[in-house]
Amino acid sequence: MTRLFLLIFSITGVTCAGIGVVIALTIGQDTLQPILIWAASGSLVGIAASWVIARKLIDA
C-alpha cells in the first residue's frame, strides 16, 4: 500500500500543487507567501487523493 501510495502521490501531489499555484496567480496573489500556501494546500489535497486512489486500486 505504501509503495503504491507514494507512486501515485508523486503524480497527484505535483499536479494538485501546480493547480494551487495557478489558482493563486489567477486571483492576483503574486507574492511568495500566498503562492507557497496555495501550493502546500494543493499538496495536502494530493495526499488525500493519492490515499483514496491507492485504496481503490488495492480493493479492486
C-alpha positions as CSV (number, residue, x, y, z in Angstrom):
1,M,0.0,0.0,0.0
2,T,2.8,2.4,0.9
3,R,4.7,2.0,-2.3
4,L,1.6,2.4,-4.4
5,F,0.6,5.5,-2.4
6,L,4.0,7.1,-2.9
7,L,4.0,6.3,-6.6
8,I,0.5,7.9,-7.1
9,F,1.4,10.8,-4.8
10,S,4.5,11.6,-7.0
11,I,2.0,12.4,-9.8
12,T,-1.1,13.8,-7.9
13,G,0.9,15.8,-5.4
14,V,2.7,17.8,-8.0
15,T,-0.4,18.2,-10.1
16,C,-2.5,19.5,-7.3
17,A,0.3,21.8,-6.1
18,G,0.5,23.2,-9.6
19,I,-3.2,23.7,-9.7
20,G,-2.9,25.6,-6.4
21,V,-0.2,27.9,-7.8
22,V,-2.4,28.6,-10.9
23,I,-5.3,29.4,-8.6
24,A,-3.1,31.8,-6.5
25,L,-1.9,33.6,-9.6
26,T,-5.3,33.8,-11.2
27,I,-6.8,35.5,-8.2
28,G,-4.0,38.0,-8.1
29,Q,-1.9,36.8,-5.2
30,D,1.5,37.1,-6.8
31,T,3.9,37.3,-3.8
32,L,5.8,34.3,-2.4
33,Q,3.9,33.6,0.7
34,P,0.4,33.1,-0.8
35,I,1.8,31.1,-3.6
36,L,3.6,28.7,-1.2
37,I,0.4,28.5,0.9
38,W,-1.7,27.5,-2.1
39,A,1.0,25.0,-3.3
40,A,1.1,23.4,0.2
41,S,-2.7,23.2,0.3
42,G,-2.7,21.6,-3.1
43,S,-0.2,19.1,-1.9
44,L,-2.5,18.2,1.0
45,V,-5.3,17.6,-1.4
46,G,-2.9,15.5,-3.4
47,I,-2.2,13.4,-0.3
48,A,-5.8,12.8,0.3
49,A,-6.5,12.0,-3.4
50,S,-3.5,9.6,-3.5
51,W,-4.7,7.7,-0.5
52,V,-8.2,7.3,-1.9
53,I,-6.9,6.2,-5.3
54,A,-4.4,3.7,-3.8
55,R,-7.1,2.2,-1.6
56,K,-9.5,1.9,-4.5
57,L,-6.8,0.2,-6.6
58,I,-5.9,-2.3,-3.9
59,D,-9.6,-3.1,-3.3
60,A,-10.2,-3.7,-6.9
